[in-house]
Amino acid sequence: MEETRVAEATRTPPPPEVEPVPGRGTALLPLAFVILSLALLVVVPILTGRRTEALQEQIENVAEPALDEVDNIQLQLALQMSALRGFLVTGQEPFLERYRLAWAEERRAFARLYPLVARLGADVLDRFVELRTLDSRWHTRIAEAEILHRRLAPPRFIESLPFEEALFEETLAAANRLNDAINQAVDLRRDAIAEAERLELALTGVLVLLALASALVVFGLGRRVRSLALRLGSLAERLRHVAREEIALREAARVLAAARTVPEVQRKLADSAVDVVGASGAYIERVIAEDQEVEITEASGSGAPVLGVRVSYADSLTKAALERKEPAFVHDAADAGPLPAYLAESCGPCSALVVPLVSMGEALGALVLLREPDQPRFQASDVGRARILADLGSLALRKLFFLEEAERRRQEAERSVEARARLMRGISHDLKNPLGAIDGYAQLLESGVRGELTPEQRESVQRIRRAVRSALSIIDDLVELSRAEAGQLRIERAPTRVDELARESAEEHRAEAEAAGLDLRVEVPEELPPVSTDAKRVRQILGNLLSNAVKYTPEGGQVSVRAEVKADGPAQRPGRWLAITVSDTGPGIPEEARERIFEEFYRLPTPEGREEEGAGLGLPISRRLARMLGGDVTLVSEVGRGSAFTLWLPLDTAEEEAPQARAA
C-alpha cells in the first residue's frame, strides 16, 4: 500500500501550496530503514537457517543412525542369547554359527556407532563406553564359562539356560540408557532449533516495525518458517513413533528370549506384534503337518479368529506366505484378493499382513497382523519390524522344541538306565547264589571230604573254581557298572594321601608283575598335596590300570607308576590337578581302538602265552568312577612302544563341582 501511494504521488505532484517535498535527508532515512530491514531480512534467515540446518543435519545424519545402531546392537545381543541357549541344548553348529555371525555384526555396529556418539557430547560418549564395557564383560564371562566348548553335560543344560542373565539384562539396560542419552541429545538440538526459530521471529517482528515496506518479504519468511516448523513437528512425531516401536521391539526380543514354554512364546509373540507394528490385532497360525491343517493357537487384540479353529492348509493364509517365503499383504479388495472365509467372519473388511514363521528350514506357521477398516493399510515400511519379530518368535519356538525333545530323550535314557540297573541286580541275585553253591561243592571236592582226588581231578576242580570266581567277578563288575550309570554309587570324600595309595596299589601288583617277568617301577614323590576324594574308588581305579598294564605287557617289559601336580587338567581344563600315570612297554593300542577300549566288553588280545581274563569292564568302570570323582582317565599310546593311562584328580575345590555334575 505504501509503495502504491508513493507511485501515485510521483505521477501527480502536489500543488506548490501543499506541504513541501521532504528533504534529501528525510527521504534517505526511510530508504535506509527499508534497505537495512531488507538486508536484515536476508541475513537473519540465512544465519538462522545455517544454524538450524547444522542442528538438523546432526539429528538426521548422526543421532538417527546412532539410534539405529543401538537398536541393531540390542537385536544382535538377543540373537546371541537365543543362539547360545539353542547351542547349549543341542550342540548343533548352526546355533554356534548364528552366535558368531550375530557377534560379528555387533562388533561392526559398535565400530559404526563410535564416530557417531563422539559427535553427540560427553554424556552420550560415557553411555557408549558403559555399554561397550558391559558388553565386553558379558562376552568375557561367556568365554570364561567355556560354554562354546560344550563342557556342560545334558543334565545341566536346562539349569544352565539362564546363565549370566543379570549381566545380560544389565547390558541391555546400558543400551537403553545410551538410547535415552541420544534421544536427550536430539531433544537439546531440537530445543536449539526452536530457540533459533523464536529469535528469528522476534527479529522479523522488529524489522516489520522498522520498515512496513518489507512486510511481503517478512510474510514470505514467516510462511517458510511455519513450513519448516511443520516439517520439524512431523519429523519429531515420526521419531517419537519410531522410538515407541523400537522400544516395543526390544521389549519383545527380551520377553521372547526369556520365555520357557511354547504357549508362553506364542502369547508374547502375538501381544508384542500389536505394539511393535501398530496393529489392532494379531494371531498365530500353526502348521499341523500330519493333518495338512493349520490351527489358531494364540491371538491378541481384536479381529482374530477363535482359538482352536482349524482350517485346511490349502485354504489358509499360511500357505500363501510360506510358498512365497516372503510376507504377504491381504486386503478385502479386488486388487489384492478377498480375505479367507474364516478371517472375514471375525475381522470383516480389514487388512492383514501375513509373516511366515520359519526356523532352520522348517515351516512352523505364520504370524498374521490385522488392521481395522478405519486404520491405514499395511505398507512396505511395516514389513521390516514384522519380519524381525517373526524371526525372533521362530527362533524361540525352535529352541523350546529342542528343549522338549532333549527332555524327552533324557527321561527315556533315565528309564533305560534304571531298567538296566534293575535287570543287572536281578541277574546278580539269580546267578551269584548258584555260582556260590558250585564253588562251595568244588571246594569240598578239592579238600578231599568226598574222597581223595587224582592230580588230574584236582586240577579240573581248581579250574572250575577259577571259572566260578571269574564269573562272580564279571557279575560284580556288571552290577558296579549299572549302578554307576544309574547314579547309585556313593562317593565318600575325605582328605586322602593319593601318593600313599599309588605306592600301596603298585606293591599289591608287584608279585603278579614279577611272576610275569616284568620290571615294576614306582616314581611317586613324597608329600604330594592331599586330595578330597574317595580313597576306595581311587584304589579301585589304580588296581584296574595296573592289572591291565601287567596283563598286556610281554615278558621282559616294564610297568611304571608316576604321580605329579599339573596346572592344566584333561582337555585343558583349568585348575590344579594331581595326575597318576600307569605306563607300560606293551604293544600299544591302535588309534581306532583308543576310545573303544573304554566301551563295555571291548577287549584287546593279550600277549601270547597269557591267559585271557576279564570281560572288558575294568576301563569303562574306571573312567566312570574317575568322572564321578571330578576327574577323568585319559590314554596316550603309540603302537609298538606302549601305553600310558592317566588318572586325573582335581586339587582345587572350585574345579571339583562342575566336572562331578557333568559326570553324574
RAZI-V388466 format. One record per pair of residues at least 24 apart in sequence whose C-alpha atoms are under 6 Angstrom apart, sorted by the first residue. I is the first residue (numbers start at 1). J is the second residue. Records with the same first field share a line. If there is no record, write none. Layout:
I = J / J
This chain:
33 = 211
34 = 211
37 = 207
52 = 193
55 = 189
62 = 116
66 = 113
69 = 109
73 = 106
76 = 102 / 106
85 = 161
86 = 399
89 = 157
124 = 181
127 = 178
131 = 174 / 175
134 = 171
135 = 171
153 = 662
245 = 276
248 = 276
249 = 276
267 = 298
270 = 299 / 300
271 = 300
279 = 370 / 371
280 = 370 / 371
281 = 370
282 = 368 / 369 / 370
283 = 368
284 = 366 / 367
285 = 365 / 366
286 = 364 / 365
287 = 364 / 365
303 = 346 / 347
305 = 346
318 = 366
321 = 356
322 = 356
327 = 354 / 355
328 = 353 / 354
329 = 353
357 = 390 / 394
358 = 394
359 = 394
417 = 486
418 = 486
421 = 482
424 = 479
439 = 465
481 = 621
492 = 534
493 = 532 / 533 / 534
494 = 532 / 533
495 = 530 / 531 / 532
496 = 530 / 531
497 = 530
513 = 550
516 = 555
517 = 555 / 556
518 = 555 / 556 / 557 / 558
519 = 558
520 = 558 / 559 / 560
521 = 560
522 = 560 / 561
523 = 561 / 562
524 = 562 / 563
531 = 651
541 = 622
544 = 618
549 = 584
552 = 606
553 = 586
557 = 585
558 = 584 / 585
559 = 583 / 584
576 = 651 / 652
577 = 649 / 650 / 651
578 = 648 / 649
579 = 647 / 648
580 = 646 / 647
581 = 645 / 646
582 = 644 / 645
583 = 643 / 644
584 = 642 / 643
585 = 641 / 642
586 = 642
587 = 639 / 640 / 642
588 = 637 / 638 / 639 / 640 / 641 / 642 / 643
589 = 637 / 639
627 = 663
628 = 660 / 663
630 = 656 / 659 / 660
